[in-house]
Amino acid sequence: MNNRKPFLFSAIIISFLFISFTPHKRIESRNNTSAISIKKTTRKNYIENPYYIIISKKDYELKVYDDQGWYATYPCVFGSNDLRDKYMEGDKRTPDGKFKVVLKKIHPQWGYELLLDYPNEQSIEKFKERKAEGIIPRNAKIGGGIAIHATRPQEEWTVDYYQNWTDGCVSLKYTEAKDLYSYIPVGTPVTINE
């Protein structure tokens, strides 16, 4: 009996190590109505945030990457049909540049929201240059409150039909914004390209 205890203990340790270091299972699914592609991992606990987001305005896509590469793609819409960089408050354009998520909250109208650090130093510098060059009026303000957020639950169709409706934010379908919100932490880097 005594010589079986070390064998049982070794079997338990080997099983634990096998489960801990087995490659994470990836699941891919496609939803044809929204052209969403999601790749999920079973991994839950990270020491550091592995995510970063790249948004392409010309492709109407928000892509999430993690430390293993591409993670998920969500269709999205923006403010104005003019997809150039945001110049000033009120132009309804979505800004280009590198940002980060600074706050997660539930908005009373469109729910899940990831607030970005717009305007940041890069945005302020571009704004000042454009003002100095006379591209925008001297009394213009830079604006703020740019976020990645959901549509209203009954208005997911705006994403299906590429209806840019925000004041400069990035908008995902309500259900897909809920999914993004569930795993993206504060501090996640976000790049928005034209």
Disulfide bonds with the S-S distance in Angstrom:
none
